[in-house]
């Protein structure tokens, strides 16, 4: 049939990548909303610095907005009633990297977390 491809079995082909996309980010926990925002900003700066040292240009990095949410501890009593107690805030910020050919072999993961 014209315009169709039929494949039977397994086919493999090696190729050289000319670009790559990575999703990465930072997270934080703190007692206040502002503390979490400050931690996220500081960690994001460290991540951006590290990626710049790896050869990524600012134009290759897209940083998302921070997301912060309230965290609660839940406990149940002997009757099954749930009590929720505030336990600070959790937050994260995601980043997307678009790589050019020069960075595909240059990137090395960090030896320690940010």
N, C-alpha and C positions, 0 to 999 in steps of 0.2 A: 504494500500500500504506500503510495507517495506521501511524504511528510511524516512518516513514523520511523521509529528505531526499535528494533527488537534485540534484546540482549539475553543470552543464555550463558550461564556459568559465571565465572569471576574474571574481571578485567582490572588491571592496575597500571598506572602510569605515573612516573616521577615527574615533578615539575618544580621550577624555582618560583617561590612566592615573591610577589613584588610589593605586597603590603600586608599589614596585620592590624587587628583591633584588639585592645585589651580593656577589660573592665576592672577597675580597682577602686579603692576608696579608703576612708578612715572612719573609725567609730570612737565613741567616748561615753562614759557614764559619769554623772556628777550630781551633786545635791541640789543645784539650782539650774534653771533653764539657761541663764547667762553663762554659768560655769561650763556647761556642755558646749555652747556656742564658741566660747573662748578656746576650749580644748580642741574642738574640731578645726578652728581656724589655724591654731598652732601646728596641729598634726598635718593639715593640708599643706601648709607652707613647707614643712619638712619633706613631705612626699613630692611636692613640686620641685624642690631643690634637688632631691635625689634623682628624679626623672630628668631634670636638666643636665645633671652630671653624666647621665647615661646617653646624652645626645638628643633628647627630645626637645623640640622647640615649643614655645608657648602656644603657637598656632596648632600644634598637634595634640594639645590637651584641652578637653572640654570638661569643666568642673560643674557638677550639679549643685543645686541649692541644698543647704543642710535640712535634715528632717530630725525633729526632736519630739519625743513623746514621754509622757509621764509613766513611771514604773510603779507597780504596786506589789507588795507581798500579800499573798492570800493565805489565811489560816482557817481551819475548820474546827469547830468545837465538837464535843461528843454527840451533839444532836444534828450535826451536819451544817450548821449555820456558818456562813462564810463571812469573815472579817477582812476587809482590804485596808492595808496600811501603806501610805505613801513611802516609796523607797527611791527618791531621786528621779533622774531623767536619763534616758538613753538617746543617743543621737548618732547619725551617720551622714556622710557625704560621699557620693560616688563620683568617679572620674572615668572618662573614656579617652583612650589614647589611640591615635591613628599613626601607624608607623610607616616610615619611608624605607626604601631598601637599605640605606646606610645604617639604620637602627636595628634591623632584623637580627644581625649577628652580634651587635654591640651590647645589647641589654643583658644585665646580670642581676638576679634577684638580690635583695639586701640580705646581709648576714644576720641582722637583728631587726625586730619589729620597730615600727615608728612609735 
